Amino acid sequence: MAYKEVKKYHIGWRHAAHSGLIKMFYAGTGDVQIDSLAADDYMAMVDILRNEAPIYYDEVAKVLATHHEAVGEGESN
């Protein structure tokens, strides 16, 4: 798998089609857009993008993931 680190993203919801879209931008290596996401899939991905860091995406396997987080690690404020 070839994971790329996601540096920025934008999200959108097509209310007439009842589907979401997410566009993720990589550091200096382009972007990927994911269209026609069902509400549950869309919300799961948005939750990861908003609440985790760093985030990686594999365009071939279609996997959005974190890497090497310690077990029980909480978010710091």
C-alpha positions as CSV (number, residue, x, y, z in Angstrom):
1,M,0.0,0.0,0.0
2,A,1.2,3.5,-0.7
3,Y,-0.1,5.8,2.0
4,K,0.2,9.6,1.5
5,E,-0.1,12.1,4.3
6,V,-3.3,14.2,4.1
7,K,-2.4,17.9,4.8
8,K,-5.7,19.6,4.1
9,Y,-9.2,18.6,3.1
10,H,-12.6,20.1,2.3
11,I,-16.0,18.5,2.6
12,G,-19.4,18.9,1.0
13,W,-22.8,17.5,1.1
14,R,-25.1,17.2,-1.9
15,H,-28.5,17.4,-0.3
16,A,-30.5,16.7,-3.5
17,A,-28.5,13.5,-4.1
18,H,-28.1,12.6,-0.3
19,S,-24.4,12.1,-0.8
20,G,-21.1,13.5,0.5
21,L,-17.9,14.4,-1.1
22,I,-14.4,14.7,0.4
23,K,-11.4,16.2,-1.3
24,M,-8.0,15.6,0.4
25,F,-4.8,17.4,-0.4
26,Y,-1.4,15.8,0.0
27,A,1.9,17.8,0.7
28,G,3.2,18.7,-2.7
29,T,1.9,15.6,-4.4
30,G,-1.7,16.4,-5.5
31,D,-5.1,15.5,-4.3
32,V,-7.9,13.0,-4.4
33,Q,-11.6,13.5,-4.5
34,I,-14.1,10.9,-3.2
35,D,-17.6,11.4,-4.5
36,S,-21.1,9.9,-3.8
37,L,-20.4,8.8,-0.2
38,A,-23.4,7.5,1.7
39,A,-24.2,9.4,4.9
40,D,-22.7,6.8,7.3
41,D,-19.4,6.5,5.3
42,Y,-19.2,10.3,4.9
43,M,-19.6,10.9,8.6
44,A,-17.1,8.3,9.6
45,M,-14.4,9.8,7.3
46,V,-15.2,13.3,8.4
47,D,-14.8,12.3,12.0
48,I,-11.4,10.8,11.4
49,L,-10.3,13.9,9.4
50,R,-11.5,16.3,12.2
51,N,-10.3,14.3,15.2
52,E,-7.1,12.5,14.3
53,A,-3.6,13.5,13.3
54,P,-1.6,12.7,11.3
55,I,-3.9,11.1,8.7
56,Y,-2.9,9.0,5.7
57,Y,-4.8,7.9,2.6
58,D,-4.1,5.0,0.2
59,E,-5.8,5.6,-3.1
60,V,-5.4,2.0,-4.3
61,A,-6.8,0.3,-1.2
62,K,-9.2,3.2,-0.5
63,V,-8.1,3.3,3.2
64,L,-8.1,6.4,5.4
65,A,-5.9,5.7,8.5
66,T,-3.8,6.9,11.3
67,H,-0.4,5.4,12.0
68,H,1.4,4.2,15.1
69,E,-0.8,5.8,17.9
70,A,-0.1,4.7,21.4
71,V,-2.9,2.6,23.0
72,G,-5.1,4.8,25.3
73,E,-3.6,8.0,24.0
74,G,-6.1,10.8,24.5
75,E,-6.4,14.1,22.7
76,S,-4.6,17.0,24.3
77,N,-6.1,20.4,24.6
